[in-house]
Amino acid sequence: MLHPIESSATAAARRPAAPPELDDSPWHTSAACRRDEAGLFFAPSKEPTAARLSREEHAKRVCARCPVLLECREHALAQPEPYGVWGGLTAAERRVVLTRRRRRETEIRVPVPTRIAG
């Protein structure tokens, strides 16, 4: 019996998606936020504080279910991205992370003087 020819789109839809770490495409193609409005992740000008906090919380919920959350966060920290919610962190939260990383790196590089018992 002959089987109908399967289109490449149908065949691709039946194949399981490659895990992000094995996929050849850029990490952001797997991002959950690609289906949402960019306005959810970036503040409009003169946004009231309550609206900003609500929008950021919604954006963080999208990030929480994202398969590439860590890649996104590291990208935003490495750039560094000055605006928006990236990898589940706001710009202010990313600044805190970067400050802590720099402080930790400085502490690792600067040896602590030791006292010699005498």
DSSP file (Angstrom, degrees, kcal/mol; ACC not computed):
  #  RESIDUE AA STRUCTURE BP1 BP2  ACC     N-H-->O    O-->H-N    N-H-->O    O-->H-N    TCO  KAPPA ALPHA  PHI   PSI    X-CA   Y-CA   Z-CA
    1    1 A M              0   0    0      0, 0.0     2,-0.3     0, 0.0     0, 0.0   0.000 360.0 360.0 360.0 137.2    0.0    0.0    0.0
    2    2 A L        -     0   0    0      3,-0.0     3,-0.0     1,-0.0     0, 0.0  -0.640 360.0-145.6 -84.7 139.5    1.3    3.4   -0.9
    3    3 A H        -     0   0    0     -2,-0.3     3,-0.1     1,-0.1    -1,-0.0  -0.825  27.3-103.4-101.5 143.0    1.5    6.1    1.9
    4    4 A P        -     0   0    0      0, 0.0     2,-0.3     0, 0.0    -1,-0.1  -0.326  43.8 -99.2 -62.6 148.3    0.9    9.7    1.1
    5    5 A I        -     0   0    0      1,-0.1     2,-0.4    -3,-0.0    -3,-0.0  -0.531  37.4-135.2 -70.8 129.1    4.0   11.9    0.8
    6    6 A E        -     0   0    0     -2,-0.3    -1,-0.1    -3,-0.1    -3,-0.0  -0.726  16.1-124.5 -89.5 130.8    4.5   13.7    4.1
    7    7 A S     >  -     0   0    0     -2,-0.4     4,-2.3     1,-0.1     5,-0.2  -0.338  20.6-117.8 -68.8 156.3    5.4   17.4    3.8
    8    8 A S  H  > S+     0   0    0      1,-0.2     4,-2.4     2,-0.2     5,-0.2   0.830 115.8  56.0 -64.9 -30.6    8.6   18.5    5.5
    9    9 A A  H  > S+     0   0    0      2,-0.2     4,-1.9     1,-0.2    -1,-0.2   0.903 108.6  46.4 -67.2 -40.3    6.5   20.8    7.7
   10   10 A T  H  > S+     0   0    0      2,-0.2     4,-1.5     1,-0.2    -2,-0.2   0.916 113.3  49.0 -67.2 -42.4    4.4   17.9    8.9
   11   11 A A  H  X S+     0   0    0     -4,-2.3     4,-1.4     1,-0.2    -2,-0.2   0.909 111.5  49.5 -63.0 -42.0    7.4   15.7    9.5
   12   12 A A  H  < S+     0   0    0     -4,-2.4    -1,-0.2     1,-0.2    -2,-0.2   0.868 107.4  54.9 -65.6 -36.1    9.1   18.5   11.5
   13   13 A A  H  < S+     0   0    0     -4,-1.9    -1,-0.2     1,-0.2    -2,-0.2   0.827 108.4  48.8 -67.3 -30.7    6.0   19.0   13.6
   14   14 A R  H  < S+     0   0    0     -4,-1.5    -1,-0.2    -3,-0.2    -2,-0.2   0.769  94.5  88.4 -80.1 -25.4    6.0   15.4   14.6
   15   15 A R  S  < S-     0   0    0     -4,-1.4     2,-0.1    -5,-0.1     3,-0.1  -0.497  88.1-110.9 -72.7 138.8    9.6   15.4   15.6
   16   16 A P        -     0   0    0      0, 0.0     2,-0.1     0, 0.0    -1,-0.1  -0.432  38.8-104.3 -66.4 145.0   10.4   16.3   19.2
   17   17 A A        -     0   0    0      1,-0.1     6,-0.0    -4,-0.1    -4,-0.0  -0.410  37.0-108.4 -68.2 144.0   12.2   19.6   19.5
   18   18 A A        -     0   0    0      1,-0.1     5,-0.1    -2,-0.1    -1,-0.1  -0.486  39.6-100.0 -70.4 142.0   15.9   19.5   20.2
   19   19 A P    >>  -     0   0    0      0, 0.0     3,-2.1     0, 0.0     4,-1.2  -0.332  37.6-110.2 -57.4 147.0   16.8   20.5   23.7
   20   20 A P  T 34 S+     0   0    0      0, 0.0     3,-0.4     0, 0.0    -2,-0.1   0.828 117.7  56.0 -51.8 -35.8   18.1   24.1   23.7
   21   21 A E  T 34 S+     0   0    0      1,-0.2     6,-0.0     3,-0.0    -3,-0.0   0.705 113.3  40.8 -73.4 -16.6   21.7   23.0   24.5
   22   22 A L  T <4 S+     0   0    0     -3,-2.1    -1,-0.2     2,-0.0     2,-0.2   0.516  92.2 103.9-104.1  -8.4   21.7   20.7   21.4
   23   23 A D     <  -     0   0    0     -4,-1.2     4,-0.0    -3,-0.4    -6,-0.0  -0.514  61.9-148.9 -77.4 139.3   19.9   23.0   19.0
   24   24 A D  S    S+     0   0    0     -2,-0.2    -1,-0.1     2,-0.1     3,-0.1   0.668  72.2  91.0 -81.0 -17.1   22.1   24.8   16.3
   25   25 A S  S    S-     0   0    0      1,-0.1    -2,-0.1     2,-0.1     5,-0.1  -0.347  94.6 -81.7 -77.3 160.4   19.8   27.8   16.3
   26   26 A P    >   -     0   0    0      0, 0.0     3,-1.7     0, 0.0     4,-0.3  -0.229  40.7-114.4 -59.6 151.3   20.4   30.9   18.5
   27   27 A W  G >  S+     0   0    0      1,-0.3     3,-1.8     2,-0.2     4,-0.2   0.840 110.6  64.9 -57.2 -35.7   19.1   30.5   22.1
   28   28 A H  G >  S+     0   0    0      1,-0.3     3,-1.1     2,-0.2    -1,-0.3   0.667  84.3  72.9 -69.3 -14.6   16.5   33.3   21.6
   29   29 A T  G <  S+     0   0    0     -3,-1.7    -1,-0.3     1,-0.2    -2,-0.2   0.740 100.5  46.9 -69.3 -19.0   14.6   31.3   19.0
   30   30 A S  G <  S+     0   0    0     -3,-1.8    -1,-0.2    -4,-0.3    38,-0.2   0.377  85.7 127.5 -97.5   2.7   13.3   29.1   21.9
   31   31 A A    X   -     0   0    0     -3,-1.1     3,-1.1    -4,-0.2     4,-0.2  -0.343  58.8-141.1 -68.4 137.7   12.4   32.0   24.2
   32   32 A A  G >  S+     0   0    0      1,-0.2     3,-1.3     2,-0.1    -1,-0.1   0.799  98.3  66.3 -64.8 -29.6    8.9   32.1   25.6
   33   33 A C  G >  S+     0   0    0      1,-0.3     3,-1.8     2,-0.2    -1,-0.2   0.633  76.8  83.5 -71.7 -13.0    8.7   35.8   25.2
   34   34 A R  G <  S+     0   0    0     -3,-1.1    -1,-0.3     1,-0.3    -2,-0.1   0.730  91.7  50.9 -62.7 -19.5    8.8   35.6   21.4
   35   35 A R  G <  S+     0   0    0     -3,-1.3    -1,-0.3    -4,-0.2     2,-0.2   0.477 103.4  74.6 -94.7  -3.6    5.0   35.0   21.6
   36   36 A D  S <  S-     0   0    0     -3,-1.8     2,-0.2    -4,-0.1     5,-0.0  -0.644  92.6 -89.5-108.7 164.2    4.4   38.0   23.8
   37   37 A E    >   -     0   0    0     -2,-0.2     3,-1.6     1,-0.1     4,-0.4  -0.483  28.7-132.4 -69.3 138.4    4.3   41.7   23.1
   38   38 A A  G >> S+     0   0    0      1,-0.3     3,-1.4     2,-0.2     4,-1.1   0.806 103.3  71.7 -61.8 -28.6    7.6   43.5   23.5
   39   39 A G  G 34 S+     0   0    0      1,-0.3    -1,-0.3     2,-0.2    -2,-0.0   0.710  87.0  64.2 -61.3 -20.5    5.8   46.1   25.6
   40   40 A L  G <4 S+     0   0    0     -3,-1.6    19,-0.3     1,-0.2    -1,-0.3   0.823 110.0  37.0 -69.8 -30.7    5.4   43.6   28.4
   41   41 A F  T <4 S+     0   0    0     -3,-1.4    44,-2.1    -4,-0.4     2,-0.4   0.573 115.7  54.6-100.1 -12.8    9.2   43.4   28.8
   42   42 A F  S  < S-     0   0    0     -4,-1.1    -1,-0.1    42,-0.2    41,-0.0  -0.985  83.0-119.4-129.1 135.4   10.1   47.1   28.2
   43   43 A A        -     0   0    0     -2,-0.4     2,-0.1     1,-0.1     3,-0.1  -0.463  20.2-131.3 -75.0 134.5    8.6   50.1   30.0
   44   44 A P    >   -     0   0    0      0, 0.0     3,-1.0     0, 0.0    -1,-0.1  -0.463  45.6 -82.1 -72.5 159.3    6.8   52.8   28.1
   45   45 A S  T 3  S+     0   0    0      1,-0.2     0, 0.0    -2,-0.1     0, 0.0  -0.357 112.2   9.5 -66.0 144.1    7.9   56.3   28.9
   46   46 A K  T 3  S+     0   0    0      1,-0.2    -1,-0.2    -3,-0.1     3,-0.0   0.824  84.0 174.2  57.2  37.7    6.4   57.9   32.1
   47   47 A E    <   -     0   0    0     -3,-1.0    -1,-0.2     1,-0.1    -4,-0.0  -0.597  35.3-113.6 -73.6 129.2    4.9   54.6   33.2
   48   48 A P     >  -     0   0    0      0, 0.0     4,-2.6     0, 0.0     5,-0.2  -0.305  25.0-116.0 -61.4 149.0    3.3   54.9   36.7
   49   49 A T  H  > S+     0   0    0      1,-0.2     4,-2.8     2,-0.2     5,-0.2   0.893 113.4  50.5 -55.7 -47.0    5.1   52.8   39.4
   50   50 A A  H  > S+     0   0    0      1,-0.2     4,-2.0     2,-0.2    -1,-0.2   0.902 112.4  47.4 -61.0 -41.2    2.1   50.5   40.1
   51   51 A A  H  > S+     0   0    0      2,-0.2     4,-2.7     1,-0.2    -1,-0.2   0.901 112.0  50.7 -66.0 -40.8    1.7   49.8   36.4
   52   52 A R  H  X S+     0   0    0     -4,-2.6     4,-3.0     2,-0.2     5,-0.2   0.934 110.5  48.4 -62.2 -47.0    5.4   49.1   36.0
   53   53 A L  H  X S+     0   0    0     -4,-2.8     4,-2.1     1,-0.2    -1,-0.2   0.898 113.6  47.4 -61.7 -41.1    5.5   46.7   38.9
   54   54 A S  H  X S+     0   0    0     -4,-2.0     4,-2.1    -5,-0.2    -1,-0.2   0.923 113.6  47.3 -65.6 -45.3    2.5   44.8   37.6
   55   55 A R  H  X S+     0   0    0     -4,-2.7     4,-2.6     1,-0.2    -2,-0.2   0.923 112.4  49.5 -62.7 -45.0    3.9   44.7   34.0
   56   56 A E  H  X S+     0   0    0     -4,-3.0     4,-2.5     1,-0.2    -1,-0.2   0.886 109.6  51.9 -63.1 -38.4    7.3   43.5   35.3
   57   57 A E  H  X S+     0   0    0     -4,-2.1     4,-1.6    -5,-0.2    -1,-0.2   0.909 110.5  48.1 -64.3 -41.3    5.6   40.8   37.4
   58   58 A H  H  X S+     0   0    0     -4,-2.1     4,-1.6     2,-0.2    -2,-0.2   0.928 111.6  50.1 -63.3 -44.7    3.7   39.5   34.4
   59   59 A A  H  X S+     0   0    0     -4,-2.6     4,-2.4   -19,-0.3    -2,-0.2   0.895 108.2  53.3 -60.3 -41.0    6.9   39.5   32.3
   60   60 A K  H  X S+     0   0    0     -4,-2.5     4,-2.2     1,-0.2    -1,-0.2   0.838 104.3  55.8 -65.1 -32.7    8.7   37.6   35.1
   61   61 A R  H  X S+     0   0    0     -4,-1.6     4,-0.7     2,-0.2    -1,-0.2   0.884 108.0  48.4 -66.2 -37.2    5.9   34.9   35.0
   62   62 A V  H >< S+     0   0    0     -4,-1.6     3,-1.0     1,-0.2    -2,-0.2   0.937 111.9  49.6 -64.1 -46.2    6.6   34.5   31.3
   63   63 A C  H >< S+     0   0    0     -4,-2.4     3,-1.9     1,-0.2    -2,-0.2   0.861 100.8  64.7 -60.0 -37.1   10.3   34.2   32.0
   64   64 A A  H 3< S+     0   0    0     -4,-2.2    -1,-0.2     1,-0.3    -2,-0.2   0.774 106.3  42.5 -61.7 -26.5    9.7   31.6   34.7
   65   65 A R  T << S+     0   0    0     -3,-1.0    -1,-0.3    -4,-0.7    -2,-0.2   0.321  89.9 118.1-100.1   8.3    8.3   29.1   32.1
   66   66 A C    X   -     0   0    0     -3,-1.9     3,-1.1    -4,-0.2     4,-0.2  -0.586  57.6-149.2 -82.7 132.2   11.0   29.9   29.6
   67   67 A P  T 3  S+     0   0    0      0, 0.0     3,-0.2     0, 0.0    -1,-0.1   0.671  99.1  43.9 -72.5 -15.0   13.4   27.0   28.5
   68   68 A V  T 3> S+     0   0    0    -38,-0.2     4,-2.5     1,-0.1     5,-0.2  -0.020  72.4 126.6-117.9  30.0   16.2   29.5   27.9
   69   69 A L  H <> S+     0   0    0     -3,-1.1     4,-2.6     1,-0.2     5,-0.2   0.909  75.9  46.7 -54.0 -48.0   15.9   31.6   31.0
   70   70 A L  H  > S+     0   0    0      2,-0.2     4,-2.6     1,-0.2    -1,-0.2   0.889 111.7  50.1 -67.2 -38.9   19.5   31.2   32.0
   71   71 A E  H  > S+     0   0    0      2,-0.2     4,-2.1     1,-0.2    -1,-0.2   0.915 112.8  48.1 -63.3 -42.2   20.9   31.9   28.5
   72   72 A C  H  X S+     0   0    0     -4,-2.5     4,-2.5     2,-0.2    -2,-0.2   0.924 111.9  49.2 -62.8 -46.3   18.8   35.1   28.3
   73   73 A R  H  X S+     0   0    0     -4,-2.6     4,-2.1    -5,-0.2    -2,-0.2   0.928 111.8  48.0 -61.2 -46.2   19.9   36.2   31.8
   74   74 A E  H  X S+     0   0    0     -4,-2.6     4,-2.3     1,-0.2    -1,-0.2   0.870 110.3  52.8 -65.0 -35.8   23.6   35.7   31.0
   75   75 A H  H  X S+     0   0    0     -4,-2.1     4,-2.1    -5,-0.2    -1,-0.2   0.952 110.3  47.5 -60.4 -49.1   23.2   37.5   27.7
   76   76 A A  H  <>S+     0   0    0     -4,-2.5     5,-2.4     1,-0.2    -2,-0.2   0.833 114.7  46.5 -64.0 -33.3   21.7   40.5   29.5
   77   77 A L  H  <5S+     0   0    0     -4,-2.1    -1,-0.2     3,-0.2    -2,-0.2   0.848 113.4  48.5 -76.6 -34.7   24.4   40.5   32.2
   78   78 A A  H  <5S+     0   0    0     -4,-2.3    -2,-0.2    -5,-0.2    -1,-0.2   0.818 121.7  33.1 -75.4 -31.0   27.2   40.1   29.6
   79   79 A Q  T  <5S-     0   0    0     -4,-2.1    -1,-0.2    -5,-0.2    -2,-0.2   0.912 106.0-128.4 -64.2 -49.4   26.0   42.9   27.3
   80   80 A P  T   5 -     0   0    0      0, 0.0    -3,-0.2     0, 0.0    -4,-0.1   0.748  20.9-149.9 -78.9 142.5   24.9   44.5   29.8
   81   81 A E      < -     0   0    0     -5,-2.4     5,-0.1     1,-0.1    13,-0.1  -0.668   6.1-163.1 -77.2 121.4   21.3   45.3   28.7
   82   82 A P        +     0   0    0      0, 0.0     2,-0.3     0, 0.0    -1,-0.1   0.632  64.7  43.1 -83.8 -12.7   20.3   48.6   30.3
   83   83 A Y  S    S+     0   0    0      8,-0.1   -41,-0.1     7,-0.1   -42,-0.0  -0.910  88.5  16.0-133.6 156.8   16.5   48.2   29.9
   84   84 A G  S    S-     0   0    0     -2,-0.3     2,-0.6     1,-0.0   -42,-0.2   0.039  85.2 -56.0  85.0 174.5   13.7   45.7   30.2
   85   85 A V        +     0   0    0    -44,-2.1     2,-0.4     5,-0.2     5,-0.2  -0.870  56.7 171.4 -95.6 121.8   13.1   42.4   31.8
   86   86 A W  B >   -A   89   0A   0      3,-2.3     3,-1.9    -2,-0.6   -17,-0.0  -1.000  66.5  -5.3-132.0 130.9   15.6   39.8   30.6
   87   87 A G  T 3  S-     0   0    0     -2,-0.4    -1,-0.1     1,-0.3     3,-0.1   0.813 129.5 -56.7  57.8  31.2   16.0   36.3   32.1
   88   88 A G  T 3  S+     0   0    0      1,-0.2     2,-0.4   -29,-0.1    -1,-0.3   0.566 116.6 106.6  79.6   8.2   13.5   37.1   34.8
   89   89 A L  B <   -A   86   0A   0     -3,-1.9    -3,-2.3   -26,-0.0    -1,-0.2  -0.952  62.3-134.8-123.3 141.2   15.4   40.1   36.1
   90   90 A T     >  -     0   0    0     -2,-0.4     4,-2.4    -5,-0.2     5,-0.2  -0.328  37.9 -99.7 -78.0 170.9   14.7   43.8   35.8
   91   91 A A  H  > S+     0   0    0      1,-0.2     4,-2.0     2,-0.2     5,-0.1   0.900 125.8  50.2 -59.3 -41.1   17.4   46.3   34.9
   92   92 A A  H  > S+     0   0    0      1,-0.2     4,-1.7     2,-0.2    -1,-0.2   0.902 110.2  49.5 -65.3 -40.8   17.8   47.2   38.6
   93   93 A E  H  > S+     0   0    0      1,-0.2     4,-2.1     2,-0.2    -1,-0.2   0.873 109.6  52.2 -66.6 -36.2   18.0   43.6   39.6
   94   94 A R  H  X S+     0   0    0     -4,-2.4     4,-2.8     1,-0.2    -1,-0.2   0.882 105.5  54.7 -67.0 -37.0   20.7   42.9   37.0
   95   95 A R  H  X S+     0   0    0     -4,-2.0     4,-2.4     2,-0.2    -1,-0.2   0.901 108.0  49.9 -61.6 -39.5   22.7   45.9   38.2
   96   96 A V  H  X S+     0   0    0     -4,-1.7     4,-2.5     2,-0.2    -2,-0.2   0.928 111.1  48.8 -63.1 -45.2   22.7   44.3   41.7
   97   97 A V  H  X S+     0   0    0     -4,-2.1     4,-2.5     1,-0.2    -2,-0.2   0.927 112.6  48.0 -61.1 -45.2   23.8   40.9   40.3
   98   98 A L  H  X S+     0   0    0     -4,-2.8     4,-2.6     2,-0.2    -1,-0.2   0.894 110.8  50.9 -64.2 -39.5   26.6   42.6   38.3
   99   99 A T  H  X S+     0   0    0     -4,-2.4     4,-2.5     2,-0.2    -1,-0.2   0.928 111.8  47.6 -62.8 -44.9   27.8   44.6   41.4
  100  100 A R  H  X S+     0   0    0     -4,-2.5     4,-2.6     2,-0.2    -2,-0.2   0.901 111.8  50.4 -63.8 -40.5   27.9   41.4   43.5
  101  101 A R  H  X S+     0   0    0     -4,-2.5     4,-2.8     2,-0.2    -2,-0.2   0.933 111.6  47.5 -62.8 -45.5   29.8   39.5   40.8
  102  102 A R  H  X S+     0   0    0     -4,-2.6     4,-2.3     1,-0.2    -2,-0.2   0.917 112.7  49.1 -61.9 -42.7   32.3   42.3   40.5
  103  103 A R  H  X S+     0   0    0     -4,-2.5     4,-2.4     2,-0.2    -1,-0.2   0.924 112.3  48.2 -62.3 -44.8   32.7   42.5   44.3
  104  104 A R  H  X S+     0   0    0     -4,-2.6     4,-2.0     1,-0.2    -2,-0.2   0.910 111.1  50.4 -62.9 -43.1   33.2   38.7   44.4
  105  105 A E  H  X S+     0   0    0     -4,-2.8     4,-2.0     1,-0.2    -1,-0.2   0.891 110.7  49.8 -62.5 -39.4   35.7   38.7   41.6
  106  106 A T  H  X S+     0   0    0     -4,-2.3     4,-2.2     1,-0.2    -2,-0.2   0.911 109.8  50.8 -64.8 -42.7   37.7   41.5   43.4
  107  107 A E  H  < S+     0   0    0     -4,-2.4    -1,-0.2     1,-0.2    -2,-0.2   0.860 110.5  49.4 -63.9 -35.1   37.6   39.5   46.7
  108  108 A I  H  < S+     0   0    0     -4,-2.0    -1,-0.2     1,-0.2    -2,-0.2   0.890 113.5  46.0 -70.8 -38.9   39.0   36.4   44.9
  109  109 A R  H  < S+     0   0    0     -4,-2.0    -2,-0.2    -5,-0.2    -1,-0.2   0.826 101.6  70.3 -74.4 -32.7   41.8   38.4   43.2
  110  110 A V  S  < S-     0   0    0     -4,-2.2     2,-0.1    -5,-0.1    -1,-0.1  -0.769  82.5-138.8 -91.8 111.6   42.9   40.3   46.3
  111  111 A P        -     0   0    0      0, 0.0    -3,-0.1     0, 0.0    -2,-0.1  -0.427  16.7-120.7 -69.7 142.3   44.6   37.9   48.7
  112  112 A V        -     0   0    0     -2,-0.1     2,-0.1    -5,-0.1    -5,-0.0  -0.698  31.7-114.2 -81.1 126.7   43.8   38.5   52.4
  113  113 A P        -     0   0    0      0, 0.0     2,-0.4     0, 0.0    -1,-0.1  -0.367  30.6-144.4 -64.2 138.4   47.0   39.2   54.4
  114  114 A T        -     0   0    0     -2,-0.1     2,-0.4    -3,-0.0     0, 0.0  -0.805   8.5-126.2-104.7 145.9   47.8   36.5   56.8
  115  115 A R        -     0   0    0     -2,-0.4     2,-0.6     1,-0.0     0, 0.0  -0.713  15.9-141.0 -89.6 138.6   49.2   37.1   60.3
  116  116 A I        -     0   0    0     -2,-0.4     2,-0.2     2,-0.0    -1,-0.0  -0.885  20.7-125.3-100.3 124.0   52.4   35.2   61.2
  117  117 A A              0   0    0     -2,-0.6     0, 0.0     1,-0.1     0, 0.0  -0.453 360.0 360.0 -67.8 135.8   52.4   34.0   64.8
  118  118 A G              0   0    0     -2,-0.2    -1,-0.1     0, 0.0    -2,-0.0   0.460 360.0 360.0-133.2 360.0   55.4   35.3   66.5
